[in-house]
Amino acid sequence: MLDTVRLKFKLSPTHEQLQNWTRHTTTTQAGAVKEKFTYNPELADADVRLRCTFYPLDYNSNPMTTLEVSLPKLIHGNNFKMIRSIKTVIKRANRMMPSVPHFPKVDIAEGELIRLDLCYNHQVEDMVADYINAIGKLDYPHRRTKHHRNEGAEFRSKHVTTKFYDKQLEAGTPDAYGILRQETTILRGKRIKQLTGIKHPKLTDITPLFAKEQLEKDLERLKLHDRSIADHDTALKVLSKQYGPDAGIYYFALMQIKQDKHKKHIAADTQMHPRSLDRRLRKISDAGIAPTLTERSEPLPPLKISL
């Protein structure tokens, strides 16, 4: 349930090691020169590339070395099988890291997390594109939606992105057939601290239960948790049964409009207050279905995350 992570360590490569790194400099408005070093070695045995960065001075005037790696590639040699055992990851990584040339000795378990990718493989067979196209019509509070039809749907903010995509299409292998990948990328250490409640979160602090809870929160914010994605006939029947025929038709019509228009455009066209519109849209999910429709002739089952 983990993918790519970035860890930071309060240490410096030696002068000899840095001879093999690439130096970058920038000049601040005050005229001060800031520098960093980058190094991207490839581990041939694992078919994985590391992204390493060294800052001689971080924000607290301390040296900092960061290491970014795809954990599935490190363990499985591919990026579609899920990681479930953190202990296995740490043991394997610590066995492999000494073989990385020009990189200081580290204990992966001691690195502080500053990037965290949580993920889950929903095995949905031939319905991957159907889920993507339905999910791409949803709204995630305070996020921007980006929908690539049949390929993926993203919900972005400045430091966090939740996405659903066709893993077979991304990985380019038939072994990933039928996988709808749900993935949340957290690109800020402060946010990871907030979610874990730990001042200096490490890999050992990220349990399968923690990952499951965070991914389920994303499903809930999208009104997908424990809710099927209805087809047109099923949606009308469910809404009419829940609210009566007149209100059912009203909410179904609103549901259909929402497939083609963003909430702010609906509010503008109808001169309805956004909060009033939200209350009406919430009636749809309160009836037990997701506030979106599938183009298939039958509902899509709820997405569930299992340990």
C-alpha positions as CSV (number, residue, x, y, z in Angstrom):
1,M,0.0,0.0,0.0
2,L,3.1,2.2,-0.4
3,D,4.7,3.4,-3.6
4,T,7.3,6.2,-3.9
5,V,8.7,7.8,-0.8
6,R,11.2,10.5,-0.1
7,L,13.3,10.4,3.0
8,K,15.7,13.0,4.5
9,F,18.8,12.5,6.6
10,K,20.9,15.0,8.5
11,L,24.1,14.0,6.9
12,S,26.5,15.0,4.1
13,P,28.2,13.0,1.4
14,T,32.0,13.1,1.6
15,H,34.0,15.5,-0.6
16,E,35.1,12.6,-2.7
17,Q,31.5,11.3,-3.1
18,L,30.3,14.7,-4.2
19,Q,32.7,14.7,-7.1
20,N,30.2,12.3,-8.8
21,W,27.2,14.5,-8.0
22,T,25.9,17.4,-10.2
23,R,26.2,20.8,-8.6
24,H,23.4,23.4,-9.1
25,T,23.4,27.0,-7.9
26,T,20.8,29.7,-7.7
27,T,21.1,33.3,-6.6
28,T,18.5,34.9,-4.3
29,Q,17.2,38.4,-4.7
30,A,19.5,39.4,-1.9
31,G,22.5,38.2,-3.9
32,A,23.2,35.1,-1.9
33,V,24.3,32.0,-3.7
34,K,22.5,28.8,-2.8
35,E,23.7,25.4,-3.9
36,K,22.5,21.8,-4.1
37,F,23.8,18.6,-5.5
38,T,21.9,15.9,-7.4
39,Y,22.7,12.3,-8.1
40,N,20.5,9.6,-9.8
41,P,22.2,6.2,-9.7
42,E,20.4,3.1,-11.0
43,L,20.3,-0.1,-9.1
44,A,20.7,-2.7,-11.8
45,D,19.6,-5.7,-9.6
46,A,16.3,-4.0,-8.8
47,D,15.8,-2.1,-12.1
48,V,15.2,1.0,-10.0
49,R,16.6,4.5,-10.1
50,L,17.3,6.5,-7.0
51,R,16.8,10.3,-6.8
52,C,19.3,11.8,-4.4
53,T,19.7,15.5,-3.5
54,F,22.1,17.1,-1.1
55,Y,21.6,20.5,0.4
56,P,24.7,21.8,2.3
57,L,22.4,24.1,4.2
58,D,18.7,23.4,4.8
59,Y,16.2,25.9,6.3
60,N,17.8,25.3,9.7
61,S,21.3,25.7,8.4
62,N,22.0,22.0,8.7
63,P,23.2,19.6,6.0
64,M,20.5,17.5,4.5
65,T,20.5,14.6,2.1
66,T,17.3,13.3,0.6
67,L,16.6,9.9,-1.0
68,E,13.6,9.2,-3.2
69,V,12.7,5.7,-4.4
70,S,9.8,3.6,-5.7
71,L,9.4,0.9,-3.0
72,P,7.6,-1.6,-5.3
73,K,10.4,-1.4,-7.9
74,L,12.9,-1.9,-5.1
75,I,11.1,-5.0,-3.8
76,H,9.3,-6.5,-6.8
77,G,11.2,-4.9,-9.7
78,N,7.9,-3.3,-11.0
79,N,5.6,-0.6,-9.9
80,F,2.2,-2.3,-9.9
81,K,2.5,-4.9,-7.1
82,M,1.7,-3.4,-3.7
83,I,4.0,-3.2,-0.7
84,R,2.5,-4.4,2.5
85,S,5.4,-5.2,4.8
86,I,7.5,-2.2,5.8
87,K,10.0,-4.4,7.7
88,T,10.7,-6.3,4.4
89,V,11.2,-3.0,2.6
90,I,13.7,-1.7,5.2
91,K,15.7,-5.0,5.3
92,R,16.0,-5.2,1.6
93,A,16.8,-1.5,1.2
94,N,19.5,-1.6,3.9
95,R,21.1,-4.6,2.2
96,M,21.1,-2.9,-1.2
97,M,22.1,0.7,-0.2
98,P,25.8,-0.1,0.6
99,S,26.2,-1.1,-3.0
100,V,25.2,2.3,-4.2
101,P,28.4,4.1,-5.2
102,H,29.2,7.7,-4.0
103,F,26.3,7.7,-1.5
104,P,26.8,8.0,2.3
105,K,25.9,5.1,4.5
106,V,22.3,5.3,5.8
107,D,19.7,3.3,7.7
108,I,16.5,3.6,5.8
109,A,14.5,3.2,9.0
110,E,16.1,6.5,10.3
111,G,15.0,8.7,7.4
112,E,12.3,11.2,8.0
113,L,9.4,11.1,5.5
114,I,9.0,14.2,3.3
115,R,7.1,12.5,0.5
116,L,4.6,9.7,0.8
117,D,2.6,7.8,-1.8
118,L,-0.2,5.7,-0.5
119,C,-1.9,3.4,-3.0
120,Y,-4.3,0.5,-3.5
121,N,-5.0,-1.8,-6.5
122,H,-8.7,-2.2,-7.1
123,Q,-9.1,-5.3,-9.3
124,V,-12.1,-4.4,-11.4
125,E,-11.4,-6.5,-14.6
126,D,-12.8,-4.8,-17.7
127,M,-14.4,-1.9,-15.9
128,V,-11.3,0.2,-15.3
129,A,-12.2,2.9,-17.9
130,D,-15.8,2.9,-16.7
131,Y,-14.7,3.8,-13.1
132,I,-12.3,6.4,-14.4
133,N,-14.9,8.1,-16.5
134,A,-17.4,8.2,-13.7
135,I,-14.9,9.3,-11.1
136,G,-13.7,12.1,-13.3
137,K,-17.1,13.8,-13.0
138,L,-16.8,14.0,-9.2
139,D,-15.7,16.9,-7.0
140,Y,-13.1,16.7,-4.2
141,P,-13.4,19.6,-1.8
142,H,-10.7,22.2,-2.3
143,R,-9.1,20.3,-5.1
144,R,-8.8,20.8,-8.9
145,T,-10.1,18.0,-11.1
146,K,-8.2,16.8,-14.1
147,H,-9.8,14.0,-16.2
148,H,-8.1,12.1,-18.9
149,R,-10.9,10.0,-20.5
150,N,-10.3,6.2,-20.1
151,E,-6.9,6.9,-18.6
152,G,-7.1,8.6,-15.3
153,A,-8.8,11.2,-13.0
154,E,-6.8,13.5,-10.7
155,F,-7.8,15.7,-7.8
156,R,-5.0,18.2,-7.1
157,S,-4.1,20.7,-4.5
158,K,-0.7,22.3,-3.9
159,H,0.9,19.6,-1.9
160,V,-1.5,16.6,-2.2
161,T,-2.9,14.8,-5.2
162,T,-5.4,11.9,-5.3
163,K,-5.7,10.0,-8.5
164,F,-7.3,7.0,-10.1
165,Y,-5.8,5.5,-13.2
166,D,-5.4,2.5,-15.4
167,K,-2.3,0.7,-14.0
168,Q,-1.9,-1.6,-17.0
169,L,-1.8,1.4,-19.4
170,E,0.7,3.1,-17.1
171,A,2.9,0.1,-16.4
172,G,2.7,-1.2,-20.0
173,T,2.4,-4.9,-19.0
174,P,-0.5,-7.3,-19.3
175,D,0.3,-8.4,-15.7
176,A,-1.5,-5.3,-14.5
177,Y,-4.7,-6.0,-16.4
178,G,-7.9,-4.9,-14.6
179,I,-6.1,-2.8,-11.9
180,L,-7.7,0.5,-11.1
181,R,-5.0,2.2,-9.1
182,Q,-6.0,4.6,-6.4
183,E,-3.1,6.7,-5.3
184,T,-2.5,9.7,-3.0
185,T,0.7,11.6,-3.2
186,I,1.7,13.8,-0.3
187,L,4.6,16.1,-1.2
188,R,5.1,18.0,2.1
189,G,6.6,16.8,5.3
190,K,4.4,19.0,7.4
191,R,1.3,17.4,6.0
192,I,2.7,13.9,6.7
193,K,3.4,15.0,10.3
194,Q,-0.2,16.2,10.6
195,L,-1.7,13.0,9.3
196,T,0.5,10.7,11.5
197,G,0.6,12.9,14.5
198,I,4.3,12.3,14.7
199,K,6.9,15.0,14.8
200,H,9.5,13.1,12.8
201,P,7.5,10.4,10.9
202,K,9.5,7.4,9.5
203,L,8.7,4.5,7.3
204,T,8.1,2.3,10.4
205,D,5.2,4.7,11.4
206,I,3.3,4.0,8.2
207,T,1.2,0.9,8.9
208,P,-1.2,-0.9,6.5
209,L,-4.1,0.3,8.8
210,F,-2.9,3.9,8.5
211,A,-2.7,3.6,4.7
212,K,-6.2,2.1,4.6
213,E,-7.7,4.8,6.7
214,Q,-6.2,7.6,4.6
215,L,-7.3,6.0,1.3
216,E,-10.8,5.5,2.7
217,K,-11.0,9.1,3.7
218,D,-10.3,10.0,0.1
219,L,-13.1,7.8,-1.1
220,E,-15.4,9.4,1.5
221,R,-14.6,12.9,0.4
222,L,-15.5,11.8,-3.1
223,K,-18.7,10.2,-1.8
224,L,-17.5,6.9,-3.1
225,H,-17.0,5.0,0.1
226,D,-19.5,2.1,0.5
227,R,-21.5,3.5,-2.5
228,S,-22.0,2.0,-5.9
229,I,-21.9,4.1,-9.0
230,A,-25.3,3.8,-10.5
231,D,-26.4,3.5,-14.1
232,H,-29.2,5.9,-15.3
233,D,-32.1,3.4,-14.6
234,T,-30.8,2.4,-11.2
235,A,-30.2,6.0,-10.1
236,L,-33.7,7.1,-10.9
237,K,-35.2,4.2,-9.1
238,V,-33.1,4.6,-6.0
239,L,-33.7,8.4,-5.8
240,S,-37.5,8.0,-6.4
241,K,-37.7,5.2,-3.7
242,Q,-35.8,7.4,-1.2
243,Y,-37.5,10.7,-1.8
244,G,-40.7,10.0,-3.8
245,P,-41.3,10.3,-7.5
246,D,-41.3,14.1,-7.8
247,A,-38.2,14.8,-5.7
248,G,-36.6,11.7,-7.2
249,I,-36.9,13.1,-10.7
250,Y,-35.6,16.4,-9.5
251,Y,-32.5,14.9,-7.9
252,F,-31.9,12.7,-10.9
253,A,-32.1,15.6,-13.3
254,L,-29.6,17.5,-11.1
255,M,-27.4,14.4,-11.1
256,Q,-27.4,14.4,-14.9
257,I,-26.6,18.1,-15.2
258,K,-23.7,17.6,-12.8
259,Q,-22.2,15.1,-15.3
260,D,-21.6,17.9,-17.8
261,K,-21.2,21.0,-15.6
262,H,-19.0,22.0,-12.7
263,K,-20.8,23.0,-9.5
264,K,-19.9,26.7,-9.8
265,H,-21.4,26.8,-13.3
266,I,-24.6,25.2,-12.2
267,A,-24.8,27.7,-9.3
268,A,-24.2,30.6,-11.6
269,D,-26.7,29.4,-14.2
270,T,-29.5,28.8,-11.6
271,Q,-28.5,31.7,-9.3
272,M,-28.5,29.1,-6.5
273,H,-26.3,29.7,-3.5
274,P,-23.3,27.2,-3.6
275,R,-24.2,25.9,-0.1
276,S,-27.8,25.3,-1.2
277,L,-26.5,23.4,-4.2
278,D,-24.2,21.3,-2.0
279,R,-27.2,20.4,0.2
280,R,-29.1,19.2,-2.8
281,L,-26.2,17.2,-4.3
282,R,-25.7,15.6,-0.9
283,K,-29.1,14.2,-1.1
284,I,-27.8,11.9,-3.9
285,S,-25.1,10.4,-1.8
286,D,-27.4,10.2,1.2
287,A,-29.5,7.8,-0.8
288,G,-26.6,5.4,-0.9
289,I,-25.2,6.0,-4.4
290,A,-22.2,8.0,-5.6
291,P,-23.1,11.4,-7.1
292,T,-22.0,10.3,-10.6
293,L,-23.3,8.0,-13.3
294,T,-21.7,5.2,-15.2
295,E,-22.2,4.8,-19.0
296,R,-22.6,1.1,-18.6
297,S,-26.0,-0.6,-18.5
298,E,-25.4,-1.8,-14.9
299,P,-24.1,-0.2,-11.7
300,L,-20.4,-0.3,-10.8
301,P,-19.8,-2.0,-7.4
302,P,-18.4,0.1,-4.5
303,L,-14.7,0.4,-4.2
304,K,-13.4,-1.3,-1.1
305,I,-10.0,-1.4,0.5
306,S,-8.9,-4.5,2.3
307,L,-5.8,-5.1,4.4
